[in-house]
Amino acid sequence: MFHLYPEKDQAEIINRIQISSNNVIGSWDPQPRQADLFNASGMFGALYGDPIKPAVCQMIGYGGAAFGGKTEGAVALALTAALAIPGLRVGYFRRQFTDLEGSDGPIDRSRGLYPNFGGRYNSQKHVWVFPNGSEVRFCHCKNPGDRFNYQSQAFDILIIDEATHFTWEIVDYLITRNRPSKSNSITDPTLFRPFSLFLTNPGNIGHAWYLKLFDPVCEKGPTDQIKEVINLNGQEDISYFIPAYLEDNPRGMEKDPEYENNLRRRNPALADQLLKGDWTHFAGQILKDFNYSLHTVDDFQIPLEWTRWRSMDWGYAAPWCNLHWAKNSSTQEIYIYQMAYRRFLMDSQQAQIIRDDLTLPGESFIYNFADPSMWTRRTISDVAVSTADVYESNGIYLTPADNNQRNKIAKAVATMAPMPNGYYPVKIFRGACKVAIEFLPTIVYDENNPDQIEDGQVDHVWDAYCYGLTHWNPPAYKNPQAVNKTKYQGKLSGVKGL
């Protein structure tokens, strides 16, 4: 990791913005945080008629608070790059087309700026064409299958706005379209190389992959650093993140001085998300009361006499997740102390890893709660066999888990509240189960049906966690006033308790 630029260079950039009056795109000058974006993308010089530079890396994130100037900066960046590089191809994506064309959306903003520089807009193809042959194309990709509409296209610059509205499956594919276009006039990578820009606020179905790709919570160090990260494919990526805050947009605040006060009257989680760019708590979050200090614990040796069980969510191309649980009968605390989170493993390999690698000598498990889909039979060499059959042949006897969506949400929420004895029901080992800690708090409700989670999330840990609660019933709450009151309380289906 290293800093993008020294502090003195940043001061010079801000000073140059403040005194500039000969901007290439005329009436628009970047605010300081937007200048960070131009600098990271290598386009700051082009904004003032100077040479361009290569972007600091392919993956640039720009996110946080709403009204921080992100979309305005991206629209201006696309124009600057298009004017600076003849034949450039820019793809500007949002999840739905209505998000692009709506009031004050990127198309609306571009109409107020692009015609001043010879841009001609084709409303049928949604593309701006400039006299030097460059194009800025507005695109959308709502469903996973829609990503293949772009399989033959190349975008020198890929911009994904409201990025956390996209699933990783879509984003992962669109990144493959971020490559040099044939029409791009620059072939020297020391002058320009393709890059992708991801703009967003916290929350929504893509929150988990965005956290992994850009580290906005600064687990790998502060912002203003280029970081080596591990993406959801388990592969290394290089990324750079620019945080956005409300105060980064003084021009907007001048126009709407009541914006902050209006937001503070809304849902507190939503207000923190939109005002502060809070990446730990956000609107729609199911486990909004998750607290690292309360719900996680340093690893320790589990006493052999504690009751143990396992839970698992099946996967092959999508990750398979297995969790090991143990209960302290004296305090009623439950610990998740071991886990596996792997891809591309056959059923027999999964069972063998559980049996041989994750199970200690002398351990015994009263249940192996499993994804109900693992009992689906398929024909192999004229023999009908299920995943549960394969596990059983390897000595792992499975029990169907409770997959009722309402029960899953209700029980998971209940694990966040203290029991009458003051202890919290479930704690997760910080070392062995770091992946579980990463993903569990990112799950959001389906905004149209709060009895379910939103489709398209990275939900493998979530499902394994909920399956592990199949025979657990929430205890009475220690302090009802401190617990999130949901319609699920008191409405769980009765099952044998652990």
Number of C-alpha atoms within 10 A of each C-alpha: 12 9 13 17 13 9 10 8 11 16 12 11 16 17 12 12 17 13 8 11 13 13 15 18 19 13 9 15 20 22 19 18 22 26 21 24 25 23 22 23 27 22 25 24 16 22 27 19 15 12 13 20 19 19 22 19 19 21 22 25 24 28 28 26 25 21 22 30 24 27 21 18 23 23 20 23 24 25 24 22 26 25 24 21 18 18 22 26 30 27 24 24 23 24 21 14 15 11 17 22 16 12 11 13 16 22 22 13 18 20 14 9 18 23 14 11 14 14 24 16 20 11 8 6 10 16 20 25 21 22 13 16 18 24 27 26 21 20 19 19 20 15 14 15 10 12 17 13 10 15 12 7 15 22 28 24 28 27 28 26 25 21 28 25 21 26 24 24 18 19 19 16 15 24 18 14 21 23 18 21 20 14 15 17 15 17 12 9 11 11 13 19 22 23 22 26 21 23 24 25 28 32 27 26 28 25 28 24 26 24 22 18 23 29 23 26 15 12 9 14 14 14 18 18 19 22 22 16 19 17 18 18 13 10 8 12 16 18 21 27 27 21 19 25 21 20 16 19 20 15 13 15 16 10 9 10 12 10 15 15 10 10 15 15 10 11 12 14 18 22 22 21 22 25 23 19 26 21 20 20 22 26 19 21 23 22 21 19 19 20 12 12 8 16 21 21 17 11 16 9 6 14 11 13 13 16 18 22 19 25 28 28 27 22 20 13 10 16 21 21 25 29 26 24 25 22 21 15 12 7 13 16 15 21 22 26 22 21 24 22 18 16 17 13 15 13 20 15 14 23 23 16 14 21 15 10 10 15 14 11 8 7 13 14 16 12 20 22 26 27 22 17 15 21 16 12 14 12 9 9 7 7 9 11 15 18 20 24 20 19 21 14 12 17 13 18 18 22 19 18 24 20 16 15 14 17 21 25 21 21 20 21 22 27 22 21 27 21 20 12 11 12 17 21 21 24 23 23 20 18 15 15 20 14 15 24 19 13 20 22 21 29 25 26 20 17 12 9 9 16 18 17 24 18 12 16 22 23 23 21 26 23 23 26 26 25 28 28 23 24 15 16 17 19 14 13 16 16 12 11 8 11 15 15 11 11 11 16 14 9 10 15 10 9 11 8 10 15
